Amino acid sequence: MASLFSRFDSYDFESDRRFQDGLKSLNISDSKDENKLLDMKLFFYNRFVEPIDPTSYKQWSSTLPHVTPVDCSADQRTLSDPDSDVNKTQTAETSTETETTQLSFAEVMKLVQEGKEVPGAKKLDIKPTNQSPTPSQMDRVLKPWEISTSK
């Protein structure tokens, strides 16, 4: 069990594209509640990497002394260079978080009726293929009364 938990601890969530995309789609940043982020990491790891029991992991991790790794290079770049990529990313994330407000159903309906775009909604690029539908390849499932009369 300890080796499984060690693999979880060493898993690089920051470079896992699916995990990061999931965080973005849920509008969650790393600076929010650490327990919630841990729960998300455990859920993701259990679903996409290998099975792990969150309760056992939390018990195991509470018995260990924790040393939080610090990425000094990113902090130093942010503090020393205001034009750094790290600082721009943080500024962009905070500005989009402040712009996003939760609309009521009535407000969304009004925007849709007026033909305006709903903020925060993804605009999908869906185009018709203009092809005729393909015929079904499966036989129709018989109804219960058709089964009893066909025997």
C-alpha positions as CSV (number, residue, x, y, z in Angstrom):
1,M,0.0,0.0,0.0
2,A,2.8,2.4,0.9
3,S,4.3,2.1,-2.6
4,L,0.9,2.9,-4.2
5,F,0.6,6.0,-2.0
6,S,4.2,7.0,-2.8
7,R,3.4,6.7,-6.6
8,F,0.4,8.9,-6.0
9,D,2.5,11.5,-4.1
10,S,5.1,11.5,-6.9
11,Y,2.5,11.7,-9.8
12,D,3.0,14.9,-11.7
13,F,-0.5,16.5,-11.8
14,E,0.9,19.8,-13.0
15,S,2.0,18.3,-16.4
16,D,-1.0,16.0,-16.8
17,R,-3.1,17.8,-19.5
18,R,-6.4,16.0,-18.7
19,F,-6.1,16.9,-15.0
20,Q,-5.3,20.6,-15.8
21,D,-8.1,20.8,-18.3
22,G,-10.5,19.4,-15.7
23,L,-9.4,22.0,-13.2
24,K,-9.9,24.7,-15.7
25,S,-13.4,23.4,-16.7
26,L,-14.4,23.4,-13.1
27,N,-12.9,27.0,-12.6
28,I,-10.7,25.8,-9.7
29,S,-7.3,27.1,-9.1
30,D,-4.5,25.7,-7.0
31,S,-4.8,28.4,-4.4
32,K,-8.2,27.3,-3.2
33,D,-9.0,24.8,-0.5
34,E,-6.2,22.2,-0.3
35,N,-8.5,19.4,0.8
36,K,-10.8,19.9,-2.1
37,L,-7.8,19.8,-4.5
38,L,-6.5,16.6,-2.8
39,D,-9.9,15.0,-3.3
40,M,-9.9,15.9,-6.9
41,K,-6.4,14.5,-7.4
42,L,-7.4,11.3,-5.6
43,F,-10.5,11.0,-7.8
44,F,-8.5,11.6,-11.0
45,Y,-5.8,9.2,-10.0
46,N,-8.3,6.5,-9.1
47,R,-10.2,6.9,-12.3
48,F,-7.4,7.4,-14.9
49,V,-4.1,6.0,-13.4
50,E,-4.7,3.2,-10.9
51,P,-7.1,2.3,-8.1
52,I,-6.5,4.1,-4.8
53,D,-8.6,4.3,-1.6
54,P,-8.9,7.9,-0.6
55,T,-9.6,7.2,3.0
56,S,-6.6,4.9,3.4
57,Y,-4.4,7.4,1.7
58,K,-5.5,10.2,3.9
59,Q,-4.8,8.1,7.0
60,W,-1.4,7.1,5.7
61,S,-0.5,10.6,4.8
62,S,-1.5,12.0,8.2
63,T,1.0,9.7,9.9
64,L,3.9,11.1,7.8
65,P,5.7,14.4,8.4
66,H,4.9,16.5,5.4
67,V,7.4,18.8,3.8
68,T,5.8,20.9,1.1
69,P,8.0,21.2,-2.0
70,V,8.5,24.8,-3.0
71,D,9.2,25.9,-6.6
72,C,11.6,28.8,-5.8
73,S,12.4,29.5,-9.5
74,A,8.8,30.4,-10.4
75,D,8.4,32.6,-7.3
76,Q,11.7,34.4,-8.0
77,R,10.7,35.0,-11.6
78,T,7.4,36.4,-10.6
79,L,8.9,38.7,-8.0
80,S,11.8,39.9,-10.0
81,D,10.3,40.2,-13.4
82,P,6.8,41.6,-13.7
83,D,6.6,40.7,-17.4
84,S,7.3,37.0,-16.8
85,D,5.0,34.3,-18.2
86,V,4.1,33.2,-14.7
87,N,2.9,36.7,-13.7
88,K,0.9,37.1,-16.9
89,T,-0.8,33.7,-16.4
90,Q,-1.8,34.6,-12.8
91,T,-3.1,38.0,-13.9
92,A,-5.2,36.4,-16.7
93,E,-6.7,33.8,-14.4
94,T,-7.7,36.3,-11.8
95,S,-9.2,38.7,-14.3
96,T,-11.4,35.9,-15.9
97,E,-12.5,34.8,-12.4
98,T,-13.7,38.3,-11.5
99,E,-15.5,38.7,-14.9
100,T,-17.4,35.4,-14.5
101,T,-20.6,35.9,-12.6
102,Q,-23.3,33.4,-12.0
103,L,-26.5,34.2,-13.9
104,S,-30.0,33.2,-12.9
105,F,-32.2,31.1,-15.2
106,A,-34.3,34.2,-16.0
107,E,-31.2,36.2,-17.1
108,V,-29.9,33.3,-19.3
109,M,-33.4,33.0,-20.9
110,K,-33.4,36.7,-21.6
111,L,-30.0,36.6,-23.2
112,V,-31.1,33.6,-25.4
113,Q,-34.3,35.3,-26.4
114,E,-32.4,38.5,-27.4
115,G,-29.9,36.4,-29.4
116,K,-27.0,37.5,-27.2
117,E,-24.2,35.2,-26.2
118,V,-24.3,33.7,-22.7
119,P,-21.0,34.4,-20.9
120,G,-19.1,31.3,-19.9
121,A,-20.9,29.0,-22.4
122,K,-18.7,27.1,-24.8
123,K,-19.5,27.8,-28.5
124,L,-19.3,24.6,-30.4
125,D,-18.5,24.4,-34.1
126,I,-21.2,22.1,-35.3
127,K,-22.0,21.9,-39.0
128,P,-24.4,19.6,-40.8
129,T,-23.0,16.9,-43.0
130,N,-26.0,17.0,-45.4
131,Q,-25.7,13.3,-45.9
132,S,-28.6,10.9,-45.7
133,P,-28.7,8.8,-42.5
134,T,-27.4,5.3,-42.6
135,P,-29.9,2.5,-42.3
136,S,-30.0,0.4,-39.1
137,Q,-27.9,-2.7,-39.1
138,M,-29.7,-4.3,-36.1
139,D,-32.9,-6.3,-36.1
140,R,-35.8,-4.7,-34.3
141,V,-36.3,-6.0,-30.7
142,L,-39.6,-7.9,-30.4
143,K,-42.2,-6.8,-28.0
144,P,-43.2,-9.2,-25.2
145,W,-46.5,-10.0,-26.9
146,E,-44.7,-10.6,-30.2
147,I,-42.4,-13.1,-28.6
148,S,-45.2,-15.2,-27.1
149,T,-47.1,-15.4,-30.4
150,S,-44.1,-16.3,-32.5
151,K,-43.3,-19.5,-30.6
